Amino acid sequence: MAEYVEQKIIPVDIEAEMKKSFIDYAMSVIVDRALPDVRDGLKPVHRRILYSMYTQGFTPDKSYRKCATTVGDVLGRFHPHGDAAVYESLVRMAQDWSLRYPLIDGHGNFGSVDGDPPAAYRYTESRLQKMSMEILQDINKETVDFKPNFDDHEMEPVVMPSKFPNLLVNGSVGIAVGMATNIPPHNLCEVIDGISKVIDNPEITIDELSVIIKGPDFPTGATIVGRQGIRQAYRTGRGRIVVRAVTEIEEITPNKQKIIVNELPYQVNKARLVEKIANLVKDKKIDQISDLRDESDRDGMRIVIELKRDVNANIVLNQLYKNTQLQETFWVNMIALVPVNNKFEPRILNLRNTIDYYIDHQKEIIKRRTQFELNKAEARAHILEGLKIAVDNLDEVIKIIRASKTENLAKEKLMEVFALSVKQSQAIVDMRLGRLTGLEIEKLENEYNEIMKKIKYLKEILENEYMVLNIVKDELNKTKEKYGDVRKSQIIAEEGEIDIEDLIEEKDVVLTMTHFGYIKRLPIDTYKSQKRGGKGVAALSTREEDFVEDIYITSTHDFILFFTNTGRMYKLKAYQIPEAGRQAKGTAIVNLLTLSPGEKITTIIPINCFKKGMYLFMATKKGMVKKTDLMEYENKRRYGINAINLREGDELIKVKLTDGTKDIILVTKNGHSIRFNESEVRIVSRNSIGVLGVKMKENDYLLTMASYIEDATMLIVTENGYGKRTSLSEYRKQSRNGKGVFAHKITEKTGKIADIKLVNENDDILLISSDGTIIRVKVSEINITSRKTQGVILMRLSQDDIVVSIARIENEDIEDEENTIECDNNGLIEKADEIDEADEIDEADETDEADETDEADETDEIDETDETDETDEADETDETDETDEADE
């Protein structure tokens, strides 16, 4: 005990000591390990890795070096922690699915999006990316402070100059003590544009800024659903962002579909996702999936989910969004270290705070770099001034040097005689004799003048903050030009959010639909007018055996009503249909509408708005017709609405928009036609069947329907490219349910009727063939003939090619009801975009029998006495128009 008598024992309160020690530990973790610096967006370990590689010369212009070299150097010089922490951080900076703009160029196995671990650091190699040099640029120009390392043997940078906003561009994830950060990555171009806007307009608000910086841009792409979470994160620093995988639906057979997953939400492990889907199928929580496979390769991601027969792919997709990571939530928590009085504090930052701190950092970098260059320039000017004195007094200088016994005595004498500094006198005695030639003396003078100009410019920068900000902006824009790219993550509006229609330019466009259901939007001027009989231009590149079926002229702000062969109606705005190039195949319609397997679009109607007093007149393949008020179709439901009830084996083939007073013209495939007034068809509900419109022979079916237009002519085009115009006066009005009259002379040479259009003399016509060729022909070049002729060649076709559709490019002389609804404040119905979840399944459409009484009309025989037109059959042998063949 004697040895402890002289020692002093200090009592310590265990609770106070625990608090103090834990706070010290917590702050150490927060400041030195887990949170990024707001100025360069780097944590200490990332900063040390980059600086170590830079000082070792592992730059982009050098060869790759073993990662073990970098890890060892970082551990030995800067980072007194485990090697696993350093290597894992290095690996993450090299993964293009982890960082939006990787900072390290990795060579070897650096893991995969499936969660596979990287190879050991003794096998992998790395070097700095070119973009990392922007972070390290000017670090040797006293732009940032340095501090001693853990053992005081080295100096390491406190922060990087960072010539681009790395915190926002690459984001950051970290868990500290009592707090965590989760900052999403952004697009470099958008962030730099936003910073430039803040420099130009310091009063800009966060809402105005978010128009430029649209939202996160994840390295794995995917789709961000909704803007509200983005706005909240930008305003408060915290928010909830829903990210959804990019998928498309493809048809395997007419009644079987598959889902293709091309992009996953950020930080989702692909292997675990596939395993999760497989478990859902195994547990029969999702039992509509027949096959699941991962077809991903080096060219991209591709997960294939095959569905069972007659399963709606959109319903399965919604189940997958709900139960798997195909839809994930990214919780934004923008916490970073902020410098305050030479210390660092963790703070929650909004978008504007983050940008302001970065701009302040860059201003300091520019000023410190300018001061460094100014000091260097002034030092050089000082030397040049001494050399100029020596040149001006050359003989005396030589005399002093020759008379001096030592160099030090010579320097002292020069300083005394010419009032020079030590550095100037040293430069004079070190000057070579070759510098005394006339040319070298002139160079010396020019160098001095240039140095003085540079000094003046550098001083102006230090005195003018406006110049500093312009330099910041110019350097950022140069970085943007070198490394900027397009956005990977698309942002779509969530249901119920503000419509973006006001941001869409209203202009005329062309919509095309292929046989296999690919739709696209093109500018109206894509096609040039050509002469009749031309070859046309290729309209699009389709998949094998696909061809264009329909083409429509509309406006970007118009509603597009889609009617299917099963009698359902779907609705979109024209701008919601993706625009594509002339050679692109377009987007599968099943990715825009929730179509059932085997369901095909048969009619597309562009309209300005929904208005009372307008009607939809429908015709089916078996000759049934129906008229329903347009207002019954105003609601938009996720799975469409029932447009007409169909008998077994029947299909909806055409729908027209009318005002209730028009004459309707029906044309069959074999060339028969009937004209009657739509007043003969009473108005019924959406769920009715309708009445008979035309009687047809057993081998015939209703091809199409048109509404009568005054002063128009009927253009009929056959499958083999023959066409003719006929005056509508030749189609006399009859009662519905008759046999009608002959509309075209069908021969083996002409082929059966492909399509009809009512046209005007000044119109142009687009003809579409099955191989995707489109030709534009002026209607005025097509002669008006009788309805019993076979026409002239409008389009020359290759072997096995046929005309499948025609479209009219309108002019002001003909008002097409499909496009001429005049909308006002009372007529425009805005409810079209509201989605009533309660009506997603339109049960009323399935059970409504209120109009079943219309079936009685199927036996309507009021036109049986109309046999007079059967004498038209005699015209089949009419050879009077055979001379039209000369037009070929």
JODA-V707140 format. One line per field, one symbol per residue. phi: phi as a letter, one per 20 degrees, with the letter a starting at -180 (. if undefined). Layout:
phi->???
//
This chain:
phi->.ffdfefeedfcffffffffffffffffffedbedeefedmdegfffffffffffeneegedffcgffffgfffffdcdecffffffffffffdefeddfcgdceecpednbfenfffffffdecbbffgfffffegmfedlecedcfffdmdcdcffbeflfbfffffdmacadddnbbcbdffcfgffffffffffffcfefeffffffeefrgcffemmcedndfffffffedncaddedcfecbdceecgcbccddddbdggmeefffffffffffffemfcdeedbbbddfbfeqebdddedffldfffffffffffdcefccddeebedbedfclmcdcfcedeffggffffffffffffffffffffffffffffffffffffffcfffffffffeefcfffffffffffdleeffffffffefffffeffffffffffffffffffffffffffecfffffffgffffffffffcfbefeeeddfegneffegfeefebfbddccegendcbdcffefdefcffnfencfeaedfgmebfdcbcdbdfeffdedddfendccbbefffegebffeffndfffedceeegnecfdbccecfaebfndcdddcdfenfcbccfgffdffddgdmcfebedfgnecedbccecdncfedddcefenebccbefffdffcfgeeeocfdbecffedbfebbcdfcgmedeedcefenebbdcffffdffcefmeencfdbeecffemffeacbecdgefdcddcdfeneccdcfffedfecffdedncfdbedffmecfdacceefcffdeegfccfeecfeefdeffefdegfdgdefffedfdfdfffffffefdfdffedfffffffffefdfdfffffff
//
